[in-house]
Amino acid sequence: MMSAVTEWFRFNPMIVAGIEARLRRRQFIPWALMMIIITTFGFLLAYLAATGRGHAAAQEAARIGLMPLLVIQGIVLIFLGTGRIAAAMVEMREKGILDFHRMTPMSPGNKIIGQLFGLPAREYALCLITMPFVMFCWMVGQIHLLVLAELYLVFFSSVILYHSIAMVMGMVARSPRTAFVGAQGMVFLFHLVIPAFSGLGFQFLEYLTVRPTFVVIASEQIQGVEAELRMFEDVHALREVAFFGIGLQSTLFSLLLQGLVTSTILVVLHRKWRSPQHHALSKIYAVALFGGFQFLVVGCVTPFLASTVRFARLGEFGMLTLGYSYFVLSASAAIFLIHITTPSGFEYQRGLRLARKHRLPRLPAHRDEAPSGLWALGIALIGAMGYSIIFLAAWYYERLDTATTGARMLFLPAVWWMAMVMSVHQARAWGEERGLFLYGVFVWMVPVLLGILLLVADVVSFTTACYFTTPSGLLAPIWLVLPVIELYAFVNDFGPKHRAVLAVLVTIWPLLALAIFARLNLMRHNHLRTTVRSDTVPESSSSEYHPDPPGDDPVRMA
């Protein structure tokens, strides 16, 4: 295994080309001088500020000096390197270099490794310039070698994760500027927006960055820092991840989670590198990925519900906030996976012709061109199980009130979720991107706007206006949770019966949308099958079916 990795780095021509292109003297020397100046200033500022005023000894000051070094390395590798990879991938795609690389006699894995470490060669070299300062902090600060290795292991794991995502963005972005800005925006999203969900019970999202490991090590290695960090972070919670009631060490959890996400991105790159016509993920992998996501969510949310102290931080709207956040994360993941695995009409026709050519009764369900209804049903079932487990856990830990409505109301969110996911899939299969847009506008947005207008115009009461918004998936998670929480005191006429009726109506509307879009999708597929049957039957060279006939099928499963 190690010998194969060594060969990738030693004999990979793409890495060599990246080094030669980005480390030319005229280009690299100004960057290197700027890096030396900034690093020296940042380190000495922290070190001298700690020692010059007598606040800390040399050992403690050296440990403090490591913090700005890590920040500088993060800006160079994570921020600048990610943007560089995304922009370079767009430039190579526009110039046809990617198509040229696809024809070179190298495996897709070697090509991905070559671009992953060759494109940001300058950023890695600039990071290498800061290493003498890091060695000084290690020796003078007497930092344990395993602690330093733990910190940089998570750091470079996150670097590879962001660089891999940047490569995918570069393959789909329209311009280098868009890819560069989008990749840097993704870095901000991972570090500022997504970790905010950790306070809502989705703690695993915070470990997609190096920040938890950085905070824990800083609190342990620098005296007096933990007390200051407690004003902004729950340092004790960051040391261990409560996963199904089992305490997992934060570094181990970070490496496992980032490794799983990085492997998924590498699968996408592998498929796209073989052919740009491939779907980003296969149908089987998409369902397994969603199952893994739900496993992480349920594993982190159930201990959060069990902890009275942590759940109390959400305040009076705790269960409502948690339920809506869960919907946002799960629905976003489900809709995205359904979108990238559902074939277009052209792809479906191509699959029908391929199956007819090889005299197959139907196209294999796992292929990219095959309909994705079965796999969308799998995603819907997995999400419904997640909904049921979370609401049952909330009921078990007495976070819900079922005295007036009964425990049967706990299963309505799962029923609604399945109907919503399948209706979204049918809309996507019927109208492709246009179908998703129409579904979002007319099913989710228009009812909310209509309810607001009727309420503002004082035409109907608040309760009646809420009935008009029941088709919308934007408010459905709220109406589904209302029957089982004590959150209705601010509305006098919004009694238990009204809340139960709202929950039932919310569940009925996506079933109606599913019936309509399923009918439209069936008519469209019948038309496409009729069109294919009217074509001339091609002569097959063999009655035996080959899953990936060379030259006939550019969409193959990785």
C-alpha positions in Angstrom: 0.0 0.0 0.0 2.7 2.4 1.0 4.8 1.6 -2.1 1.8 2.4 -4.3 1.4 5.7 -2.6 5.1 6.5 -3.0 4.9 5.7 -6.7 2.0 8.1 -7.1 4.0 11.0 -5.7 7.4 10.1 -7.2 6.4 9.2 -10.7 3.1 11.0 -11.2 3.7 13.4 -14.2 0.9 15.6 -13.2 2.5 16.4 -9.8 5.8 17.1 -11.6 4.0 19.4 -14.1 2.3 21.2 -11.3 5.6 21.8 -9.5 7.3 23.0 -12.6 4.5 25.3 -13.5 3.8 26.9 -10.1 7.3 27.0 -8.6 9.1 29.0 -11.3 11.5 31.5 -9.7 10.0 34.7 -11.0 6.6 33.7 -9.7 7.5 31.9 -6.5 10.3 34.2 -5.0 7.9 37.2 -4.4 5.4 34.9 -2.8 8.1 33.2 -0.6 9.4 36.6 0.5 5.9 37.8 1.4 5.3 34.5 3.3 8.6 34.8 5.3 7.7 38.4 6.3 4.2 37.7 7.4 5.1 34.5 9.2 8.0 36.1 11.0 5.8 39.1 12.0 2.9 36.9 13.2 5.1 34.6 15.2 7.3 37.3 16.8 4.2 39.3 17.6 2.7 36.5 19.6 6.0 35.3 21.1 7.4 38.7 22.2 4.0 39.9 23.5 4.0 36.9 25.8 7.6 37.1 27.0 8.4 40.8 26.7 5.9 41.8 29.4 6.6 38.9 31.6 3.2 37.3 31.1 4.7 33.9 30.2 7.9 32.0 30.2 9.7 31.0 26.9 8.0 27.6 26.9 4.5 29.0 27.3 5.2 31.8 24.7 6.4 29.2 22.2 3.2 27.3 22.5 1.2 30.6 22.1 3.3 31.3 18.9 2.1 28.1 17.3 -1.5 29.4 17.1 -0.8 32.2 14.6 1.3 29.8 12.5 -1.6 27.4 12.2 -3.9 30.3 11.2 -1.4 31.4 8.5 -1.1 27.8 7.2 -4.8 27.5 7.1 -5.3 30.7 5.1 -2.7 29.6 2.5 -3.7 25.9 2.1 -7.4 25.9 2.9 -8.4 29.4 1.6 -6.0 30.2 -1.3 -5.3 26.6 -2.2 -8.9 25.6 -2.5 -9.7 28.6 -4.7 -6.7 27.9 -6.9 -7.7 24.2 -7.5 -11.3 25.2 -8.5 -10.2 27.9 -10.9 -7.4 25.8 -12.5 -9.9 22.9 -13.1 -12.2 25.3 -15.0 -9.4 26.6 -17.1 -8.2 23.1 -18.0 -11.8 22.1 -18.9 -12.3 25.1 -21.1 -9.0 24.6 -22.9 -9.7 20.9 -23.4 -6.8 19.7 -21.2 -9.1 17.6 -19.1 -10.3 15.7 -22.2 -6.7 15.2 -23.2 -5.9 13.8 -19.7 -8.8 11.4 -20.0 -7.1 9.9 -23.1 -3.7 9.5 -21.4 -2.7 5.9 -20.3 -3.1 6.6 -16.6 -5.7 5.3 -14.2 -8.3 7.8 -12.9 -6.9 7.5 -9.4 -3.4 8.6 -10.5 -4.9 11.5 -12.4 -6.9 12.6 -9.4 -3.9 12.4 -7.1 -1.8 14.3 -9.6 -4.2 17.2 -9.8 -5.0 17.1 -6.1 -1.3 17.7 -5.1 0.0 19.2 -8.3 -2.3 22.2 -8.7 -1.7 23.7 -5.2 2.1 23.0 -5.4 2.9 26.7 -4.6 0.6 26.7 -1.6 2.3 23.5 -0.2 5.7 25.1 -0.7 4.6 28.3 1.1 3.3 26.2 3.9 6.7 24.4 4.0 8.3 27.8 4.7 6.5 28.1 8.0 7.8 24.7 9.2 11.0 26.0 10.8 8.9 28.2 13.1 6.8 25.2 13.9 9.9 23.2 14.8 11.0 26.1 17.1 7.6 26.0 18.9 7.9 22.3 19.2 11.4 22.3 20.8 11.2 25.4 22.9 7.6 24.8 23.9 8.3 21.2 24.7 5.1 20.1 23.0 4.7 16.3 22.8 5.3 15.0 19.4 2.1 13.0 19.4 0.1 16.2 20.2 1.6 18.0 17.3 1.1 15.0 15.0 -2.6 14.8 16.1 -3.1 18.5 15.3 -1.5 18.4 11.8 -3.1 15.0 10.9 -6.6 16.6 11.3 -5.4 19.8 9.6 -4.1 18.1 6.5 -7.1 15.7 6.5 -9.4 18.8 6.2 -7.1 20.3 3.6 -7.5 17.3 1.4 -11.3 17.3 2.0 -11.6 21.0 0.8 -9.3 20.5 -2.1 -11.3 17.5 -3.3 -14.6 19.5 -3.1 -12.8 22.3 -5.0 -12.0 19.9 -7.8 -15.6 18.9 -8.1 -16.7 22.5 -8.2 -14.1 23.2 -10.9 -15.6 20.5 -13.1 -19.1 22.1 -13.0 -18.5 25.8 -12.6 -18.9 28.0 -15.7 -15.9 30.3 -15.2 -12.6 30.4 -13.2 -13.8 33.4 -11.2 -17.0 31.7 -10.3 -15.2 28.6 -9.2 -12.6 30.5 -7.2 -15.2 32.6 -5.3 -17.5 29.5 -4.9 -14.7 27.4 -3.4 -13.7 30.1 -1.0 -17.4 30.6 -0.1 -17.5 26.9 0.6 -14.7 27.3 3.1 -16.6 30.0 4.9 -19.7 27.8 4.8 -17.9 24.9 6.5 -16.3 27.1 9.2 -19.0 29.6 10.0 -22.5 28.4 8.9 -22.5 24.6 9.1 -21.0 24.4 12.7 -23.9 26.5 13.9 -26.1 23.4 13.6 -23.9 21.7 16.2 -25.6 23.7 18.9 -28.9 22.2 17.7 -27.8 18.6 18.3 -26.0 18.0 15.0 -22.6 17.9 16.6 -20.9 15.9 13.9 -21.1 18.8 11.4 -18.5 20.7 13.5 -15.9 18.0 13.0 -15.7 18.6 9.3 -13.2 21.3 10.2 -10.0 21.4 12.3 -11.5 23.8 14.8 -12.6 21.3 17.5 -9.1 19.7 17.6 -7.5 23.2 17.5 -9.6 24.4 20.5 -9.1 21.2 22.5 -5.3 21.2 22.1 -5.0 24.9 22.7 -7.0 24.5 26.0 -4.8 21.7 27.1 -1.4 23.1 26.1 -1.7 26.8 27.0 -2.4 27.8 30.6 -5.3 30.1 31.2 -6.7 29.6 27.7 -9.4 27.1 28.6 -11.1 29.7 30.9 -11.3 32.2 28.1 -12.4 29.7 25.5 -15.3 28.6 27.8 -16.9 32.0 27.1 -17.3 31.0 23.5 -17.0 27.2 23.3 -18.1 24.2 25.4 -14.5 22.7 25.5 -15.6 19.7 27.5 -18.2 18.8 24.8 -15.6 19.1 22.1 -13.2 16.7 23.8 -15.7 13.8 23.3 -18.4 13.3 20.8 -21.6 11.7 22.3 -22.6 9.2 19.6 -25.4 6.9 20.6 -24.4 7.5 24.2 -20.8 6.4 23.5 -18.0 9.0 24.1 -15.7 9.1 21.0 -12.4 10.9 21.1 -12.7 14.1 19.0 -9.6 13.6 16.8 -10.6 10.0 15.9 -14.2 11.1 15.1 -12.9 14.0 12.9 -10.6 11.7 11.0 -13.3 9.1 10.4 -15.9 11.7 9.4 -13.6 13.6 7.1 -12.3 10.4 5.6 -15.8 9.2 4.7 -16.7 12.6 3.1 -13.4 12.7 1.2 -13.9 9.2 -0.1 -17.3 10.2 -1.4 -15.9 13.2 -3.2 -13.1 11.0 -4.7 -15.8 8.6 -6.0 -17.5 11.6 -7.7 -14.1 12.7 -9.2 -13.4 9.1 -10.3 -16.8 8.9 -12.1 -16.5 12.3 -13.7 -13.0 11.7 -14.8 -13.9 8.6 -16.6 -16.6 10.5 -18.5 -18.3 13.9 -18.0 -21.6 12.2 -18.9 -21.5 10.0 -15.8 -23.9 10.9 -12.9 -22.0 12.2 -9.9 -22.9 9.2 -7.9 -24.4 5.8 -8.7 -27.9 5.0 -7.3 -26.7 2.4 -4.9 -24.0 4.7 -3.5 -26.5 7.6 -3.1 -28.9 5.5 -1.0 -26.0 4.2 1.1 -24.7 7.7 1.5 -28.1 9.0 2.7 -28.3 6.1 5.1 -24.9 7.0 6.6 -26.0 10.6 6.9 -29.1 9.6 8.8 -27.0 7.3 11.0 -24.8 10.2 12.0 -27.8 12.5 12.6 -29.7 10.0 14.8 -26.5 9.1 16.6 -25.8 12.7 17.6 -29.4 13.9 18.2 -30.5 11.1 20.6 -27.8 11.9 23.2 -28.7 15.6 22.7 -32.3 14.9 23.6 -31.2 12.8 26.6 -29.1 15.7 28.0 -31.4 18.1 29.9 -28.7 20.8 30.1 -27.9 20.8 26.4 -31.5 20.6 25.3 -32.5 23.4 27.7 -30.2 25.8 25.8 -32.7 25.8 22.9 -35.2 27.5 25.1 -39.0 27.2 24.8 -38.8 26.5 21.1 -36.4 23.6 21.5 -38.3 20.8 19.9 -39.6 23.0 17.1 -36.1 24.3 16.3 -34.6 20.8 16.4 -37.3 19.3 14.2 -37.1 22.1 11.6 -33.3 21.9 11.5 -33.5 18.2 11.0 -35.9 18.7 8.1 -33.6 21.3 6.5 -30.6 19.0 6.6 -32.4 15.8 5.6 -34.5 17.4 2.9 -31.5 19.2 1.4 -29.5 15.9 1.3 -32.4 13.9 -0.1 -33.4 16.3 -2.8 -29.8 16.8 -3.9 -29.2 13.0 -4.1 -32.4 12.4 -6.0 -31.6 15.3 -8.4 -28.1 13.9 -9.3 -29.3 10.3 -9.7 -32.5 10.8 -11.7 -31.9 10.5 -15.5 -33.0 13.1 -18.0 -35.4 12.2 -20.8 -32.5 11.9 -23.2 -30.6 9.6 -20.9 -33.7 7.4 -20.4 -34.2 7.1 -24.1 -30.6 6.1 -24.6 -31.0 3.5 -21.9 -34.1 2.1 -23.6 -32.3 1.9 -26.9 -29.4 0.1 -25.3 -31.6 -2.4 -23.6 -33.5 -3.0 -26.9 -30.2 -3.5 -28.8 -29.1 -6.2 -26.4 -32.6 -7.7 -26.3 -33.2 -7.1 -22.6 -36.7 -7.0 -21.2 -35.8 -3.9 -19.2 -32.8 -1.8 -18.3 -30.9 -2.9 -15.1 -32.1 -0.7 -12.2 -28.7 0.3 -11.0 -27.6 2.0 -14.3 -27.5 5.8 -14.6 -30.1 5.8 -17.4 -32.6 3.7 -15.5 -35.5 5.4 -13.6 -34.6 6.2 -10.0 -38.0 5.6 -8.4 -37.0 2.5 -6.5 -33.9 4.3 -5.1 -35.9 7.4 -4.2 -38.2 5.1 -2.2 -35.2 3.8 -0.4 -34.2 7.4 0.5 -37.7 8.1 1.6 -37.9 5.0 3.8 -34.5 5.7 5.4 -35.6 9.3 6.2 -38.9 8.1 7.6 -37.0 5.8 9.9 -34.8 8.7 11.0 -37.9 10.9 11.7 -39.6 8.1 13.7 -36.5 7.4 15.8 -35.9 11.1 16.7 -39.6 11.7 17.6 -39.8 8.5 19.6 -36.6 9.5 21.4 -38.1 13.0 22.1 -41.2 11.3 23.4 -39.2 8.9 25.6 -37.2 11.7 27.1 -40.4 13.8 27.7 -39.6 16.5 25.2 -43.1 16.2 23.7 -46.6 16.5 25.0 -48.9 13.7 23.7 -51.5 13.9 26.5 -54.1 15.7 24.3 -53.4 14.2 20.9 -52.0 10.8 21.6 -48.7 9.1 20.5 -50.2 8.4 17.1 -49.3 12.0 16.1 -45.6 11.1 16.4 -45.7 9.1 13.1 -47.3 11.8 11.0 -43.9 13.4 10.2 -42.6 10.1 8.8 -45.7 9.7 6.6 -45.4 13.3 5.4 -41.7 12.8 4.7 -42.2 9.8 2.5 -44.9 11.5 0.5 -42.9 14.7 0.2 -39.7 12.9 -1.0 -41.6 10.7 -3.6 -43.5 13.7 -4.9 -40.3 15.7 -5.3 -38.8 12.7 -7.2 -41.8 12.4 -9.5 -41.6 16.2 -10.2 -37.9 15.9 -11.0 -38.4 12.8 -13.2 -41.2 14.5 -15.1 -39.8 17.9 -15.7 -36.1 17.6 -14.8 -34.8 20.9 -13.4 -37.9 22.7 -14.6 -40.1 20.2 -12.7 -38.1 20.9 -9.4 -38.5 24.6 -10.0 -42.2 24.4 -10.6 -42.7 22.2 -7.6 -40.8 24.6 -5.4 -42.6 27.7 -6.6 -46.2 26.4 -6.9 -46.3 23.8 -4.1 -44.0 25.3 -1.5 -43.8 29.1 -2.1 -47.2 30.2 -3.5 -49.3 28.8 -0.6 -47.1 30.7 2.0 -47.4 33.9 0.1 -51.2 33.5 -0.3 -51.6 32.9 3.4 -49.6 36.0 4.3 -51.6 38.2 1.9 -54.9 36.9 3.2 -53.8 37.5 6.8 -52.4 41.0 6.2 -55.6 42.0 4.3 -57.6 40.8 7.3 -59.8 38.6 5.1 -59.4 35.5 7.2 -58.4 34.6 10.7 -54.9 33.5 11.7 -56.1 29.8 11.9 -57.7 29.9 8.4 -54.6 31.5 7.0 -52.5 28.7 8.4 -54.8 26.2 6.6 -53.8 27.9 3.3 -50.1 27.3 4.0 -50.5 23.5 4.6 -49.3 22.5 1.1 -45.9 24.2 1.6 -43.0 22.0 2.7 -41.4 25.2 4.2 -44.0 25.3 7.0 -45.0 21.7 7.1 -42.4 20.7 9.7 -43.8 23.3 12.1 -47.5 22.2 11.7 -46.4 18.6 12.2 -44.7 19.3 15.5 -47.4 21.7 16.9 -49.8 18.9 18.0 -47.1 17.4 20.4 -45.5 20.5 21.9 -46.8 23.2 24.3 -46.2 26.1 22.1 -49.7 27.5 21.3 -50.3 29.9 24.2 -49.7 33.0 21.9 -52.8 32.2 19.9 -56.1 32.0 21.7 -58.2 30.2 19.0 -55.4 27.7 18.0 -56.6 24.8 20.1 -55.6 21.1 20.0 -58.2 20.2 17.4 -57.0 22.9 15.0 -53.4 21.7 15.4 -54.4 18.1 14.7 -56.3 19.1 11.6 -53.4 21.1 10.4 -51.0 18.1 10.8 -53.4 15.8 8.9 -53.9 18.3 6.0 -50.1 18.8 5.8 -49.8 15.0 5.3 -52.5 14.8 2.7 -51.2 17.6 0.3 -47.9 15.8 -0.7 -49.9 12.6 -1.3 -52.0 14.6 -3.8 -48.9 16.1 -5.4 -47.4 12.7 -5.6 -50.5 11.4 -7.5 -50.5 14.3 -10.0 -46.8 14.2 -10.8 -46.7 10.4 -10.9 -49.4 10.5 -13.5 -47.6 13.1 -15.6 -44.3 11.2 -15.3 -46.1 8.0 -16.4 -47.4 9.7 -19.5 -44.0 11.1 -20.3 -42.3 7.7 -19.9 -45.0 6.0 -22.1 -44.3 8.6 -24.8 -40.5 8.0 -24.6 -41.0 4.3 -24.8 -43.3 4.7 -27.8 -40.7 6.8 -29.5 -38.0 4.2 -29.0 -40.3 1.4 -30.2 -40.8 3.3 -33.4 -37.1 3.3 -34.1 -35.5 0.8 -36.4 -34.4 -2.3 -34.4 -30.5 -2.3 -34.5 -28.8 -5.5 -35.2 -27.0 -6.9 -32.1 -23.7 -8.6 -32.6 -24.4 -11.0 -29.8 -27.4 -12.1 -27.8 -25.3 -11.9 -24.6 -25.6 -8.6 -22.7 -22.4 -6.8 -21.7 -22.9 -4.3 -18.9 -20.5 -1.8 -20.4 -20.2 -2.3 -24.1 -17.2 -0.4 -25.4 -18.2 2.6 -27.6 -21.9 2.2 -27.0 -22.5 3.4 -23.5 -20.6 6.4 -22.2 -22.6 6.2 -18.9 -21.2 3.4 -16.8 -21.4 2.6 -13.2 -18.2 3.1 -11.2 
